[in-house]
Amino acid sequence: MPFALILDMLIAILLIATIAYAVMLNRRLTDLRKDQSELEKLAQSFNDATIRAEESIHKLTGSADEMKRDVQDTLRKAEALRDDLNFLIERAGASADKLEERVRNNRPEPQAPAFSGKKVKDTVVPPEPKATPAAKPKPEPSFLDDDDDYKPKTDAERELLKALESVR
């Protein structure tokens, strides 16, 4: 066999191997190009998702700020109501103390029966005097006599004053 024939066969075998390798490489490059377009689509969808997430974060931040303002307004109103209630409680306590003092001052002292040493069998209670239609009942003093110029400002104050008047 001549040397040129062996060399041609060796080149043919190498060419066949190169063609096979080129076909295989072409398939891989085609797959890579197809995957590249899918990767670009994936990157675009990731970018869109990131933009939507940023917009949502801005909306949530705005909502959180608005909720914070609402809570602060509610807290301010609650503090004002708490202060009003504390004032009413103090005022009611003072009024109750005045009322209790007036009740004590207007209550007659019970008189102790005189002990004569004799055993009393029956006690006769004298009849109560009959009220005449012309007799006007004496108006009882209000527990707010010291504060005649005071006008209740809220329904709670009016109800409290009514309750204290009815206890009298």
C-alpha positions in Angstrom: 0.0 0.0 0.0 1.4 3.2 -1.0 2.0 5.8 1.6 -0.2 8.4 -0.2 -3.3 6.0 0.0 -2.8 5.5 3.8 -2.5 9.2 4.2 -5.7 9.8 2.1 -7.6 7.3 4.2 -6.4 8.8 7.4 -7.4 12.3 6.2 -10.8 10.8 5.1 -11.4 9.3 8.5 -10.4 12.5 10.2 -12.8 14.4 7.9 -15.6 12.0 8.8 -14.9 12.5 12.5 -14.7 16.3 12.0 -18.0 16.3 10.1 -19.7 14.2 12.8 -18.3 16.5 15.5 -19.5 19.6 13.5 -23.0 18.2 13.2 -23.1 17.5 17.0 -21.7 20.9 17.7 -24.3 22.5 15.4 -27.1 20.7 17.3 -25.7 22.0 20.6 -25.5 25.5 19.3 -29.1 25.3 18.0 -30.2 24.2 21.5 -28.2 26.9 23.1 -29.7 29.5 20.8 -33.2 28.2 21.6 -32.3 28.2 25.4 -30.9 31.7 24.9 -34.3 33.0 23.7 -36.0 31.2 26.6 -33.4 32.8 28.9 -34.2 36.2 27.5 -37.9 35.6 28.0 -37.2 34.5 31.6 -35.0 37.6 32.2 -37.8 39.9 30.8 -40.4 38.2 33.0 -38.1 38.6 36.0 -37.6 42.3 35.2 -41.4 42.7 34.9 -41.9 40.9 38.3 -39.3 43.2 39.9 -41.0 46.3 38.6 -44.4 45.1 39.9 -42.8 44.3 43.3 -41.3 47.8 43.5 -44.7 49.4 42.7 -46.4 47.2 45.3 -43.8 48.2 47.8 -44.5 51.9 47.1 -48.2 51.3 47.4 -47.7 49.4 50.7 -45.5 52.2 52.0 -48.2 54.7 51.1 -50.8 52.6 52.8 -48.7 52.2 55.9 -48.1 55.9 56.1 -51.8 56.5 55.8 -52.6 53.9 58.4 -50.0 55.5 60.7 -51.7 58.9 60.3 -55.1 57.3 61.0 -53.8 55.6 64.1 -52.1 58.8 65.3 -55.4 60.7 64.8 -57.3 58.0 66.6 -54.8 58.1 69.4 -55.0 61.9 69.8 -58.8 61.6 69.9 -58.6 58.8 72.5 -56.2 60.8 74.6 -58.6 63.8 74.5 -61.5 61.5 75.5 -59.3 60.0 78.3 -58.6 63.5 79.6 -62.3 64.4 79.4 -63.2 61.2 81.3 -60.6 61.9 84.0 -62.0 65.4 84.4 -65.6 64.0 84.7 -64.4 61.4 87.2 -62.8 64.0 89.3 -65.8 66.3 89.0 -68.2 63.4 89.9 -66.0 62.5 92.8 -66.1 66.0 94.1 -69.9 66.2 93.5 -70.4 62.9 95.3 -68.4 64.1 98.2 -70.5 67.3 98.4 -73.7 65.3 98.1 -72.6 62.9 100.9 -71.6 65.8 103.1 -75.0 67.5 102.5 -76.8 64.3 103.2 -74.9 63.9 106.5 -75.6 67.5 107.4 -79.3 67.3 106.6 -79.8 63.9 108.4 -81.2 64.4 111.9 -79.2 62.9 114.7 -81.0 59.9 116.2 -82.0 60.7 119.8 -81.2 58.1 122.3 -84.3 57.1 124.3 -84.1 58.3 127.9 -83.7 55.3 130.2 -86.1 55.6 133.1 -85.4 52.2 134.6 -88.9 51.0 133.8 -89.8 48.4 131.2 -91.9 49.9 128.4 -94.6 47.6 127.2 -95.8 49.2 124.0 -94.7 52.3 122.2 -97.3 54.6 120.7 -96.2 56.4 117.5 -98.1 59.6 117.0 -99.8 60.0 113.6 -98.0 62.0 111.0 -99.5 65.4 110.2 -101.5 65.5 107.1 -100.3 67.6 104.3 -102.6 70.3 103.1 -102.9 71.1 99.4 -101.8 74.7 100.0 -98.6 73.6 101.7 -95.6 73.8 99.3 -92.8 71.4 99.9 -89.5 73.0 100.7 -87.2 72.6 97.7 -84.1 70.6 98.6 -80.8 72.2 97.8 -79.0 70.7 94.8 -75.6 69.4 95.3 -74.4 71.8 92.6 -75.4 74.9 94.5 -71.8 76.1 94.5 -71.6 75.6 90.8 -74.9 77.2 89.6 -73.2 78.5 86.4 -72.0 75.0 85.4 -73.7 73.7 82.3 -73.0 70.1 81.2 -71.3 69.9 77.8 -71.7 66.3 76.9 -74.4 63.6 77.2 -72.2 61.7 79.6 -72.1 64.7 82.0 -75.9 65.2 81.8 -76.4 61.5 82.5 -74.0 61.6 85.4 -75.7 64.7 86.9 -79.1 63.0 86.5 -77.9 59.9 88.2 -76.4 61.9 91.1 -79.6 63.9 91.4 -81.7 60.7 91.5 -79.5 59.2 94.3 -80.5 62.2 96.4 
